[in-house]
Amino acid sequence: MILGELLGSGGSSEVYAYTEDKIVKLYYEGYLKDNVVWEFEKTKNAGDQGLPAPKVYEMIEHDGRYGIVMERIDGTSFMDCMYQFIINFEGREITGNEVNQSPEMNYVIKETARLLYNLHCTKADLMDTMSSSMTRMVENNTYLTSEEKDYVKNMIDALPQGDYVCHGDPNPGNIIKTNDTTRLIDWVSCVNGHPLYDLAEYILMFEYGELPPDTPAYIIEFISKNNQSMIDIFLNEYSRLSNLDLTNIDAFIIPMLASKLGGGSSERQKEFILKKIRSGLNIA
C-alpha cells in the first residue's frame, strides 16, 4: 500500500490521502485492533442505516499499524473556521463579546445546533447506547474509587433516556463544510440516547476541554472569555429549533466527565476534572 500526503493527525491516528475519493485513517503503533474493529463496525452500521457517516471500505495493516480505508470528505472543518476568526485577535484586547458580534462565528455555532437537531430527528438502531457507553467507561476508569463508580452509575441510570441518534463527539473538528453540504465525521462514539447527551458534550468541550500545550496565549484567552457566549448561542439555537426542555442538562455533566476521565489529558487536567467530579458527587 502506498500512502499519499499526511492530511491530519490526532490523539490516536493519522489521516493520509489514498486515492482521489478515499483516505486511510492509520492508528499509531500499539493501538488495539479491537478498538479499530469497533470504529469500523460502528461507522459502517451508521452508514448502512442512512446516517451521514463517511463510507468505510476495509480494514488494513500497514507497517505494523492498523487502519481503515474510508471515504474522503474534502472541505473545511468548523474548527479551522473558528481558528481563522480567532487569529485575527492576536495582539488585540479581547473583551469577551467578540463571538456575539461575529456573523461568521454565529453561523458555525448555530449550524452545529441545526446539524445535531436534524440528526436527533433521525431514527436508527445503533450498536451502542448512551447509558451502556458511559457505564462501560466508568467501570474501566482507574481514577475513581469503587464507591464513586457505583454512585456515578446510579446517576447514569437516573438520566433521561431515549432512542434518538446521538453523534457523541460533535466538536468543531468533526464537522466538515463541503461545497454543497455539512458532514459529520468520526462516528466511533455514536449511540442511541437522549439529545441532551450531545448537547452536554458540546458544553464539556468548551468548559473542560484541554488545548494543546503550544496553543498561543491569546487563543486561550479568547476561548476563556468567549466560551459562555458560544455555549449560550448553541443552546438557544437548539432550543429554538426543538423546543426541548434543557432543565435536566446539568444532570449529564458529572456522569459524562466521569466517563471521559483519563485518555490523553494532562495530569493537571485530570486532577482538575477529578476534583470537579468529586465535588459533584458529594459523597458523605
C-alpha positions in Angstrom: 0.0 0.0 0.0 1.3 3.4 -1.0 0.0 6.3 1.1 -0.3 9.9 -0.1 0.3 13.1 1.8 -0.4 13.4 5.5 -3.7 15.3 5.8 -4.0 15.5 9.6 -3.3 13.8 12.9 -5.0 13.4 16.3 -4.5 11.7 19.6 -4.8 8.2 18.2 -4.3 8.3 14.5 -3.0 10.0 11.4 -5.0 10.5 8.2 -3.4 10.0 4.8 -4.5 10.6 1.3 -5.0 7.3 -0.6 -7.0 7.7 -3.8 -9.0 10.6 -5.2 -12.0 9.7 -3.2 -10.5 7.7 -0.3 -8.3 8.3 2.7 -6.6 6.0 5.2 -7.0 6.6 8.9 -3.9 4.9 10.3 -3.7 4.4 14.0 -0.5 4.7 16.0 1.6 1.6 16.7 0.2 -0.2 19.8 -3.3 1.0 19.3 -5.6 -2.1 19.9 -7.0 -3.9 16.9 -10.3 -4.4 18.8 -10.7 -0.6 19.0 -10.2 -0.2 15.3 -12.7 -3.0 14.5 -15.2 -1.3 16.9 -14.8 2.0 15.0 -15.1 0.3 11.6 -18.2 -1.6 12.6 -19.9 1.4 14.2 -19.2 3.7 11.3 -20.4 1.0 8.8 -23.5 0.4 10.9 -24.4 4.1 10.9 -23.8 4.5 7.2 -25.8 1.4 6.4 -28.8 2.9 8.1 -28.7 6.1 6.1 -26.9 8.3 8.6 -24.4 10.9 7.2 -21.3 8.9 8.2 -18.3 8.5 5.9 -18.3 5.3 3.9 -15.9 2.7 5.2 -14.3 0.2 2.8 -11.9 -2.1 4.6 -9.5 -2.5 7.5 -5.8 -2.7 6.7 -2.5 -3.3 8.3 0.4 -1.1 7.2 3.9 -1.2 8.8 2.6 -2.8 11.9 -0.2 -0.3 12.3 -3.9 -0.9 11.9 -6.0 1.4 9.7 -9.4 2.0 8.0 -9.8 2.9 4.4 -12.8 5.3 4.2 -14.5 8.0 2.2 -12.6 11.2 1.6 -14.6 14.3 2.5 -12.9 17.4 1.3 -13.8 20.7 2.9 -13.0 23.0 5.8 -13.6 21.9 9.4 -15.6 24.2 11.7 -12.5 24.1 13.9 -10.5 25.7 11.2 -13.2 28.2 10.5 -13.2 29.2 14.2 -9.4 29.5 14.4 -9.3 31.6 11.2 -11.5 34.0 13.0 -9.7 33.9 16.4 -6.2 34.5 14.9 -7.4 38.0 13.9 -7.3 39.0 17.5 -3.6 38.4 18.1 -2.2 41.5 19.8 -5.6 43.0 20.3 -7.6 43.5 23.5 -10.1 40.6 24.0 -13.3 41.7 25.7 -15.4 38.5 25.7 -18.0 40.0 23.3 -16.3 39.0 20.0 -18.3 35.9 19.3 -21.7 37.6 19.9 -20.7 40.3 17.3 -19.4 37.9 14.7 -21.8 36.6 11.9 -19.1 34.0 11.0 -18.9 32.5 14.5 -22.7 32.7 15.0 -23.1 30.7 11.7 -20.6 28.0 12.8 -22.2 27.5 16.2 -25.8 27.7 15.0 -25.1 25.3 12.1 -23.7 22.8 14.7 -27.0 23.1 16.6 -29.0 22.6 13.4 -26.9 19.7 12.3 -27.4 17.9 15.6 -31.1 18.7 15.7 -31.6 17.1 12.3 -29.6 14.1 13.4 -31.7 13.7 16.5 -34.8 13.7 14.4 -33.5 10.6 12.6 -34.2 7.1 13.7 -31.7 4.2 13.6 -30.8 1.2 15.6 -27.1 1.8 16.6 -24.7 -0.7 18.1 -24.3 1.1 21.4 -26.5 3.2 23.8 -25.7 6.3 25.8 -26.1 4.6 29.1 -24.1 1.4 28.3 -21.3 3.5 26.8 -21.0 5.8 29.8 -21.3 2.9 32.3 -18.6 0.9 30.4 -16.2 3.8 30.5 -16.8 4.5 34.2 -16.2 0.8 35.1 -12.8 1.0 33.2 -11.9 4.2 34.9 -8.8 3.9 37.1 -9.1 7.3 38.9 -12.4 6.7 40.8 -12.9 4.5 43.8 -15.4 1.6 43.7 -17.9 3.7 45.8 -17.5 6.7 43.4 -18.1 4.4 40.4 -21.3 3.0 41.9 -22.5 6.5 42.7 -21.9 7.7 39.1 -23.5 4.6 37.6 -26.6 5.3 39.7 -26.6 8.9 38.3 -26.4 7.4 34.8 -29.4 5.2 35.4 -31.3 8.2 36.6 -30.7 10.3 33.4 -33.5 10.9 30.9 -33.3 8.0 28.3 -34.2 7.9 24.7 -33.5 6.1 21.4 -32.5 9.1 19.4 -29.4 9.1 17.2 -26.5 10.9 19.0 -23.2 11.5 17.4 -21.3 11.5 20.7 -18.5 13.8 19.8 -19.8 17.0 18.0 -16.6 19.0 18.3 -15.9 21.5 15.5 -13.0 19.3 14.2 -15.6 16.6 13.4 -17.8 18.9 11.3 -16.8 19.5 7.7 -18.2 22.2 5.4 -18.0 20.9 1.8 -19.0 22.7 -1.3 -22.7 21.7 -1.0 -23.4 20.4 2.5 -22.1 19.9 6.0 -20.9 16.5 7.1 -20.1 14.9 10.5 -17.1 12.6 10.7 -15.7 10.3 13.4 -18.7 8.2 14.4 -16.9 5.9 16.8 -18.9 7.5 19.7 -22.3 7.4 18.1 -25.1 5.9 20.4 -28.8 5.7 20.8 -29.7 8.1 23.6 -31.2 11.4 24.7 -30.4 14.6 22.7 -29.1 16.2 25.9 -26.2 13.8 25.7 -24.8 15.6 22.6 -25.7 19.0 24.0 -23.8 18.2 27.2 -20.8 17.0 25.2 -20.7 20.4 23.4 -20.7 22.2 26.8 -18.0 20.0 28.2 -15.8 20.7 25.2 -15.8 24.4 26.0 -15.8 24.2 29.7 -13.4 21.4 30.3 -11.6 20.7 27.0 -7.8 21.0 27.1 -6.0 22.9 24.4 -2.6 21.7 23.1 0.3 22.9 25.3 1.7 25.0 22.4 -1.5 27.0 21.9 -0.8 30.7 21.9 -1.9 32.7 24.9 -4.2 35.0 23.0 -6.2 32.0 21.7 -6.5 30.6 25.2 -7.7 34.0 26.4 -10.2 34.3 23.6 -11.8 31.0 24.3 -11.8 31.5 28.0 -13.6 34.9 27.7 -16.0 33.8 24.9 -16.8 30.2 25.9 -20.0 31.0 27.7 -21.2 33.0 24.7 -20.6 30.1 22.4 -22.5 27.7 24.7 -25.4 30.1 25.0 -25.7 30.7 21.2 -25.6 26.9 20.7 -28.2 26.1 23.3 -30.5 28.9 22.3 -30.5 27.8 18.7 -31.1 24.2 19.5 -33.9 25.1 21.9 -35.5 27.4 19.2 -35.4 24.5 16.7 -36.6 21.7 19.0 -38.5 23.2 21.9 -36.5 20.7 24.0 -36.6 21.2 27.8 -33.0 21.9 28.8 -33.7 21.7 32.5 -32.0 18.3 33.0 -28.8 19.1 31.1 -26.8 19.7 34.2 -27.5 16.1 35.4 -25.4 14.8 32.5 -22.3 16.8 33.3 -20.8 14.7 36.2 -21.5 11.3 34.7 -20.1 12.4 31.3 -17.0 13.9 33.0 -16.5 10.6 34.9 -16.8 8.6 31.7 -14.2 10.7 29.9 -11.7 11.0 32.8 -8.3 9.8 31.5 -7.4 9.5 27.9 -4.8 11.9 26.6 -5.4 14.7 29.1 -2.5 16.1 31.1 -2.2 15.0 34.7 -3.1 18.6 35.7 -6.3 18.5 33.7 -7.2 15.0 35.1 -6.8 16.3 38.6 -8.9 19.3 37.9 -11.7 17.2 36.4 -11.5 14.6 39.2 -11.9 17.4 41.8 -15.0 18.7 39.9 -16.4 15.1 39.8 -15.9 14.6 43.5 -17.4 17.9 44.4 -20.4 17.0 42.3 -20.8 13.5 43.8 -20.9 15.0 47.3 -20.5 11.6 49.0 -20.5 11.9 52.7 
